[in-house]
Amino acid sequence: MTGPYLIAGNWKMNGLNSSLAVLEETARSCERMDGDVEVVMFLPATLLAVSSIVIKDTKLQLGGQDCSSERSGAFTGEISAEMLKDAGARFVMIGHSERRLRHAEGDDLVRQKAIQAIEVGLTALICIGESGQEKAEGKTLAVLSSQLTYSVPRVSSIDQIVIAYEPTWVTGTCVTPTLDEIAHVHRHIRSELLAHWGDSGQQIRILYGGSVQPSNAAEILAIAEVGGLLVGGASLDAKQFSAICEHGRSVRAAA
């Protein structure tokens, strides 16, 4: 994988105005990243507008954690992709395992949300991943192929699509797949992207997500088809997250 790594932090349902100091510290560390690492933080919607002011003129980018499948209208409680962009987001995360599991979001809904995001100019980070049962039954690759086929819209704006592989059996644990397993899955995802988009499919970055820490970031990033990382809990700690980003810079520089 050539080009800059994308290191994405996901605060999930964490963060108040008092947490902005963490974001400021993270933004300062991003100034050292040069062109080797691109950094985006996916924040609760309540923090996006004020955060866009806090990080103005820095290299840190912002993302929303979800968006509606509708453009606007009578959809109480939902947040449109356009609203996220207006609040300062440049990315939006779609189909995260916690949305798929807790809110029963299926591939069709994920695809519709991604279309909305891309139409307003956001980059859609589309999450895919198998459950523990699916892994045990040997269905990992089949599940990922299906999710890629039905969750990812066939749009020409290929630079507005990022895929994040986050096995659901890893979320909230300290367990990660082996390096060989990650490499095998990422090669499969790449082959599917090439099958769908031809040579252009090589341009889509594939992130790995799940129990990413400073201690394992470098070895995961060194895997050929890994184009970045999706970081959960460690992104709430500016020092830990910055260390992960530094690993990205050192691995890319050594490549």
MARBA-854837 format. One line per 10 residues: for each residue x, y, z of C-alpha. Coordinates in nm, 4 decimals, padded with zeros to 6 digits, always signed. Example, Ala and Ser with C-alpha at 12.3 -4.5 7.8 and 13.67 -1.06 7.14 Angstrom:
+01.2300 -00.4500 +00.7800; +01.3670 -00.1060 +00.7140 .
END
This chain:
+00.0000 +00.0000 +00.0000; +00.1487 +00.3333 -00.1061; +00.0497 +00.6835 -00.0041; -00.0159 +00.8111 +00.3471; -00.1605 +00.5911 +00.6160; -00.4971 +00.6967 +00.7536; -00.5039 +00.6764 +01.1324; -00.8604 +00.7177 +01.2566; -00.9657 +00.7607 +01.6179; -01.3180 +00.6749 +01.7336 .
-01.4277 +00.8339 +02.0599; -01.7599 +00.6461 +02.0502; -02.0041 +00.7749 +02.3166; -01.7345 +00.9571 +02.5107; -01.6313 +01.3184 +02.5328; -01.7607 +01.6462 +02.6750; -01.6462 +02.0043 +02.6270; -01.3976 +01.9350 +02.9042; -01.2373 +01.6734 +02.6766; -01.1286 +01.9275 +02.4171 .
-00.7852 +01.9568 +02.5780; -00.7203 +01.5985 +02.4644; -00.8183 +01.6949 +02.1101; -00.5913 +02.0014 +02.1193; -00.2976 +01.7881 +02.2308; -00.3685 +01.5378 +01.9557; -00.3872 +01.8168 +01.6981; -00.0477 +01.9487 +01.8073; +00.1089 +01.6057 +01.7639; -00.0362 +01.5834 +01.4120 .
+00.1816 +01.8724 +01.3010; +00.4771 +01.6300 +01.2917; +00.3079 +01.3866 +01.0566; +00.4152 +01.5476 +00.7264; +00.2790 +01.3495 +00.4297; +00.3244 +01.0013 +00.5743; +00.0149 +00.9942 +00.7935; -00.3315 +01.1464 +00.7629; -00.5242 +01.1698 +01.0904; -00.8990 +01.1934 +01.1510 .
-01.0903 +01.1842 +01.4781; -01.4485 +01.0588 +01.4792; -01.6240 +01.2546 +01.7529; -01.9730 +01.2642 +01.9032; -02.1872 +01.5037 +01.6997; -02.2208 +01.7325 +02.0017; -01.8499 +01.8173 +01.9832; -01.7985 +01.8613 +01.6098; -01.8770 +02.2313 +01.5686; -01.6701 +02.3514 +01.8644 .
-01.3904 +02.1075 +01.7775; -01.3666 +02.2474 +01.4262; -01.2795 +02.5805 +01.5861; -01.0349 +02.4272 +01.8332; -00.8351 +02.2468 +01.5621; -00.8579 +02.5173 +01.2953; -00.5376 +02.5487 +01.0898; -00.4044 +02.2121 +01.2115; -00.3642 +01.8865 +01.0163; -00.6173 +01.6978 +01.2284 .
-00.9439 +01.6239 +01.0487; -01.2841 +01.5493 +01.1977; -01.5459 +01.2864 +01.1274; -01.8974 +01.2065 +01.2421; -01.9739 +00.8628 +01.3837; -02.2921 +00.8055 +01.1819; -02.5340 +00.9854 +00.9527; -02.8901 +00.9489 +00.8322; -02.9787 +00.7718 +00.5112; -03.2033 +01.0708 +00.4341 .
-03.0987 +01.4132 +00.3063; -03.3358 +01.6163 +00.5286; -03.6947 +01.6211 +00.6517; -03.9168 +01.4862 +00.9289; -03.6678 +01.2445 +01.0839; -03.6563 +01.3474 +01.4485; -03.3308 +01.2713 +01.6251; -03.1321 +01.1943 +01.3104; -02.8326 +01.3872 +01.1788; -02.7784 +01.4269 +00.8065 .
-02.4460 +01.4043 +00.6273; -02.4873 +01.7666 +00.5240; -02.5277 +01.8703 +00.8889; -02.2051 +01.6898 +00.9776; -02.0221 +01.8680 +00.6975; -02.1680 +02.2011 +00.8095; -02.0357 +02.1312 +01.1613; -01.6835 +02.0780 +01.0301; -01.6627 +01.7067 +00.9501; -01.4769 +01.5800 +00.6438 .
-01.5445 +01.2108 +00.7085; -01.8285 +01.0011 +00.8412; -01.8112 +00.6481 +00.9797; -02.0828 +00.4167 +00.8518; -02.1786 +00.0614 +00.9452; -01.9610 +00.0329 +01.2556; -02.0092 -00.3043 +01.4227; -02.1841 -00.1425 +01.7187; -02.4364 +00.0154 +01.4826; -02.4871 -00.3087 +01.2936 .
-02.5313 -00.5122 +01.6131; -02.7087 -00.2759 +01.8525; -02.9263 -00.1009 +01.5935; -02.9706 -00.3857 +01.3450; -02.8283 -00.1803 +01.0583; -02.8086 -00.3949 +00.7470; -02.6029 -00.3608 +00.4318; -02.8734 -00.1766 +00.2376; -02.9045 +00.0944 +00.5026; -02.5261 +00.1240 +00.5258 .
-02.5079 +00.1728 +00.1488; -02.7787 +00.4413 +00.1530; -02.5944 +00.6290 +00.4271; -02.2708 +00.6095 +00.2316; -02.4424 +00.7515 -00.0757; -02.5697 +01.0468 +00.1267; -02.2212 +01.1106 +00.2654; -02.0513 +01.0986 -00.0725; -02.3142 +01.3200 -00.2365; -02.2421 +01.6060 +00.0056 .
-01.8647 +01.5690 -00.0280; -01.7757 +01.3661 +00.2803; -01.5456 +01.0649 +00.2761; -01.7365 +00.7541 +00.3841; -01.5439 +00.5167 +00.6094; -01.7441 +00.1961 +00.5690; -01.6925 -00.0712 +00.8345; -01.7146 -00.4436 +00.7709; -01.6377 -00.7467 +00.9877; -01.7439 -01.0947 +01.0885 .
-01.8845 -01.2177 +01.4198; -01.7185 -01.4742 +01.6423; -01.9672 -01.7392 +01.5332; -01.9097 -01.6632 +01.1650; -01.5361 -01.6896 +01.2190; -01.5744 -02.0220 +01.4009; -01.7840 -02.1547 +01.1126; -01.5200 -02.0538 +00.8568; -01.7439 -01.7900 +00.6980; -01.5191 -01.4849 +00.7422 .
-01.4333 -01.4286 +00.3769; -01.7859 -01.4995 +00.2541; -01.9304 -01.2525 +00.5058; -01.6821 -00.9824 +00.4068; -01.7477 -01.0375 +00.0365; -02.1213 -00.9982 +00.0936; -02.0770 -00.6833 +00.3021; -01.8501 -00.5294 +00.0389; -02.0962 -00.6144 -00.2368; -02.4034 -00.4738 -00.0657 .
-02.2695 -00.2051 +00.1732; -02.0364 -00.0159 -00.0599; -02.2036 +00.1989 -00.3270; -02.0715 +00.1740 -00.6830; -01.9816 +00.5388 -00.7222; -01.7144 +00.7017 -00.9349; -01.5899 +00.9097 -00.6402; -01.3560 +00.6342 -00.5309; -01.1377 +00.8772 -00.3348; -01.4356 +00.9278 -00.1008 .
-01.4426 +00.5644 +00.0105; -01.2365 +00.4008 +00.2859; -01.2942 +00.0452 +00.4077; -01.2318 -00.0480 +00.7713; -01.2061 -00.4153 +00.8635; -01.3081 -00.4541 +01.2268; -01.4004 -00.8103 +01.3292; -01.6910 -00.7801 +01.5710; -01.5504 -01.0495 +01.8007; -01.2579 -00.8165 +01.8766 .
-01.4595 -00.5069 +01.9745; -01.4271 -00.4243 +02.3433; -01.1675 -00.6941 +02.4104; -00.7894 -00.7033 +02.4246; -00.7778 -00.9755 +02.1596; -00.6591 -00.9284 +01.8016; -00.6383 -01.1648 +01.5066; -00.2911 -01.2927 +01.4277; -00.0816 -01.0945 +01.1809; -00.1264 -01.3753 +00.9282 .
-00.5056 -01.3591 +00.9717; -00.5073 -00.9825 +00.9222; -00.2881 -01.0148 +00.6129; -00.5108 -01.2892 +00.4685; -00.8294 -01.0890 +00.5216; -00.6838 -00.7665 +00.3822; -00.5619 -00.9464 +00.0695; -00.9130 -01.0821 +00.0231; -01.0692 -00.7379 +00.0659; -00.8267 -00.5941 -00.1892 .
-00.9122 -00.8674 -00.4387; -01.2822 -00.7878 -00.3965; -01.2220 -00.4153 -00.4492; -01.0233 -00.4897 -00.7642; -01.3011 -00.7175 -00.8855; -01.5583 -00.4415 -00.8371; -01.3571 -00.1404 -00.9579; -01.0749 -00.2811 -01.1664; -00.7351 -00.1194 -01.1179; -00.9015 +00.1792 -00.9462 .
-00.9780 -00.0505 -00.6538; -00.6107 -00.0301 -00.5608; -00.6639 +00.3318 -00.4535; -00.9101 +00.2511 -00.1743; -00.7457 +00.2401 +00.1662; -00.8239 -00.0574 +00.3882; -00.7894 +00.0074 +00.7603; -00.7606 -00.2497 +01.0340; -00.9581 -00.1861 +01.3535; -00.9865 -00.3787 +01.6781 .
-00.7825 -00.3541 +01.9997; -00.5201 -00.1326 +01.8357; -00.2586 -00.0103 +02.0844; +00.0866 +00.1509 +02.0600; +00.2304 -00.1943 +02.1322; +00.0874 -00.3576 +01.8171; +00.0373 -00.0651 +01.5772; +00.3704 -00.0875 +01.3949; +00.3516 -00.4600 +01.3185; -00.0048 -00.4292 +01.1889 .
+00.0818 -00.1282 +00.9728; +00.3726 -00.3193 +00.8217; +00.1269 -00.5671 +00.6615; +00.1153 -00.5073 +00.2853; -00.2540 -00.4229 +00.2314; -00.3095 -00.2367 +00.5588; -00.3550 +00.1296 +00.4722; -00.4157 +00.2579 +00.8233; -00.5813 +00.1893 +01.1560; -00.9155 +00.2458 +01.3253 .
-00.8406 +00.3101 +01.6919; -01.1000 +00.2905 +01.9689; -01.0164 +00.3358 +02.3366; -00.6566 +00.4438 +02.2788; -00.7789 +00.7484 +02.0832; -00.9175 +00.8956 +02.4068; -00.5611 +00.9286 +02.5370; -00.3638 +01.1864 +02.3382; -00.0262 +01.0323 +02.4237; -00.1293 +00.6793 +02.3267 .
-00.2958 +00.7952 +02.0066; -00.0005 +01.0137 +01.9132; +00.2320 +00.7172 +01.9680; +00.0215 +00.5114 +01.7252; +00.0432 +00.7916 +01.4677; +00.4205 +00.8090 +01.5167; +00.4419 +00.4377 +01.4416; +00.2623 +00.5099 +01.1167; +00.5163 +00.7729 +01.0263; +00.8138 +00.5485 +01.1061 .
+00.6740 +00.2460 +00.9199; +00.5908 +00.4526 +00.6117; +00.9340 +00.6185 +00.6181; +01.1011 +00.2766 +00.6308; +00.8964 +00.1358 +00.3425 .
END
